Amino acid sequence: MSTIPITHFLYLALILFGIGIFGVLARKNAISVLMGVELMLNGVNINFLAFAKYWNWYSLTGPVFVIFVITVGAAEAAVALAIIISVYRQWKSANVDEVHYLRD
Amino acid sequence: MIQYSWLIPVLPVLAFAIIVLLARNFKKLSAFISVLTMAVCFLFSCGIFLDLLKLDPSVRLVSMSWSWLAVPPWEAHIGVLIDPLSVNMLLVVTFISLLVQIYSLGYMHDDERFSIYYSYLSLFTASMLGLVLSNNFLQIFVGWELVGLSSYLLVGFWYFKPEAAEAAKKAFIVNRIGDVGFLIGVVMIGMTFSTFDFAQVQDLAAQGIANGTYRTGFIALITLFLFCGAIGKSAQFPLHVWLPDAMEGPTPVSALIHAATMVAAGVYMVARTYALFSTDPLSMTVVAYVGGFTAFFAASIALAQDDIKRILAYSTVSQLGYMMLSLGVGGYTPGMFHLTTHACFKALLFLGAGSVIHAVHTNDIWKMGGLIRPMKITGVTFLIAALAISGIPPFAGFWSKDEILSAVQNSTISGHNLLFAAGLFTAFLTAFYMFRLFFVVFLGTSPDAQDHEVHESPWVMTVPLMILAFLSITVGWINWPGFDAFSKFLYYGPQPRLENFNGVTAFISSLVGLFGIGLSGLFYYWKVFSAEKFSEMFKPIYLLLKNKYYIDEFYDWIIKKIVFGLASIFSWFDKNIIDGIVVDGTGWTTRKLGGLLRLTQTGYVQNYALVIFSAVALIYLLINF
């Protein structure tokens, strides 16, 4: 199992994270932004597990942390969807460009 | 009694405070408090005088100081100096002040602000006494400014009259100009001698001059700065312009402040610091020439004035010039003697003029005439004062003026013959304009313009006149040749200087005075010559004198063109650069910057997220590369 170099996993995590950032920063639809956030979380998870596997096989710290991230990610996704639905009800649009009431 | 002499300035201050705080609405009470205080001060001064006489002449100097302001290691003192000079001034100030306050009971009787008037008089007297009793330069400066303030308050007493308000401002501002020089002198003294005390400065200066530690002319420079203050306060040329305008104030005020006391403060100061002045012939020459010129200059202006008080004002300026002239040629005692006699007859002249003004309600001498018939006491006392000021023996003015002329004649300063001639000619002019005033106002016929009954003033006004008339006759006799009580009391140096009585000078000066009176009579009484035709013949000179040599207009031009011109440059700088660039500019810059920074608040959450992620990347790069 350790014949695959760790860097492969890290690159995969980086790519996933990067795609996630792209989604967060550059998508118009709020749900797309949410999907980007989920991708970022998954990238980070793979990072944790890669290091857990290659550096300290017997420690449970890595995997436990990953479980936390998945759980919190799920909760956060639920909350975020609820907010998006509220915003949609108020301003009739899920477009982040149009909901800029933090300004002026 | 000398150890309680510090009370003398304190009592009038208390009177001022009590009247202002408690007795404002009680006219009789305020006047009573003020007059009583002044009477007590006068008796106190007499007591101190007698106490001083008991001391041997070589130790007649008592100085007491208390700590006033301490900034370690330096300390400012407030103190009292009792010596013949200050005691002389004490007697003059308290006595004349007392008479003026009694006189004012009648003169200011109907005024609404009667109590405030008496409070100001008390304040003035307190300041003057504080000045006269000071034993150090700081205290004399404080007293100096306070008398200037009191003068402002009293000249502008009828502040609702625009001329009075203007005159008060003019008096204070012109005084202030002189005071700049005075302050520079005081500061130089403090820096050079590390002390302000008169006695210590005198000793240190004498030592320093003997050792040659000062640059040539350094002490002279200090004295010239101090003299600037005297020029302002004693209305010498070129800062004389405030005194005639100050006649807008009530006449008793003119008698007290602008004849007998405040304007004498400059002469007093020169006498007090005589140790510094007498060391350098330059200072003495400047003092003598300023005084001599002023004496002649003011007398010439008085010839062409028609307002009774203005004639007397210029007369005061002229006589103060005599005093300065005397001090400048080394005549310490004659100068102070003239100050004392002048206080008596000038106060009498002003109070007499007040009596006249009170009766006929005008200041213009040509609207008056023949007043000696209804106002006998005023007329006779005025005549006595006029004879005194003209230097006719045996009246008081003769003795002091003659001593001054002798001192000028015997002095060694360059051009003393010119000064002597000027002094003599001025004596002639003095007699002329004084009797012009007397003949026009008191003798002759009354013009038809007088439509109301003219009667003599009440006794509160005439009794001071009589007392001063008595003094104007007798006070000169204190220094009768051979008796010389004044010269033996008040002198500069280790020994009194008893000048021999020069009969020739005395005869010439009396003759000159009589000539002045006689010529004036020919013009204004017997009307052998016509004054109008004479002034028509010499119209340019007449206009020059009547318009006071146009000096006021000249100063006005200087103020408008130069002072306001400079001020407008600074005003432009202040409005456009300070206010515009610094203040408004800062605001403008802040707002513009704010406007720029506002653009970062887009409201788009994605923009914010972008900033966060870029910052993380940037920090990573900065840390690792």
Chai-1 contact restraints between the chains, C-beta under 6 A:
chainA,res_idxA,chainB,res_idxB,connection_type,confidence,min_distance_angstrom,max_distance_angstrom,comment,restraint_id
A,V24,B,A609,contact,1.0,0.0,6.0,A-B,restraint_1
A,L25,B,Q606,contact,1.0,0.0,6.0,A-B,restraint_2
A,L25,B,A609,contact,1.0,0.0,6.0,A-B,restraint_3
A,L25,B,L610,contact,1.0,0.0,6.0,A-B,restraint_4
A,V96,B,Q606,contact,1.0,0.0,6.0,A-B,restraint_5
A,H100,B,G603,contact,1.0,0.0,6.0,A-B,restraint_6
A,H100,B,Y604,contact,1.0,0.0,6.0,A-B,restraint_7
A,L102,B,G603,contact,1.0,0.0,6.0,A-B,restraint_8
A,R103,B,Q601,contact,1.0,0.0,6.0,A-B,restraint_9
A,R103,B,T602,contact,1.0,0.0,6.0,A-B,restraint_10
A,R103,B,G603,contact,1.0,0.0,6.0,A-B,restraint_11
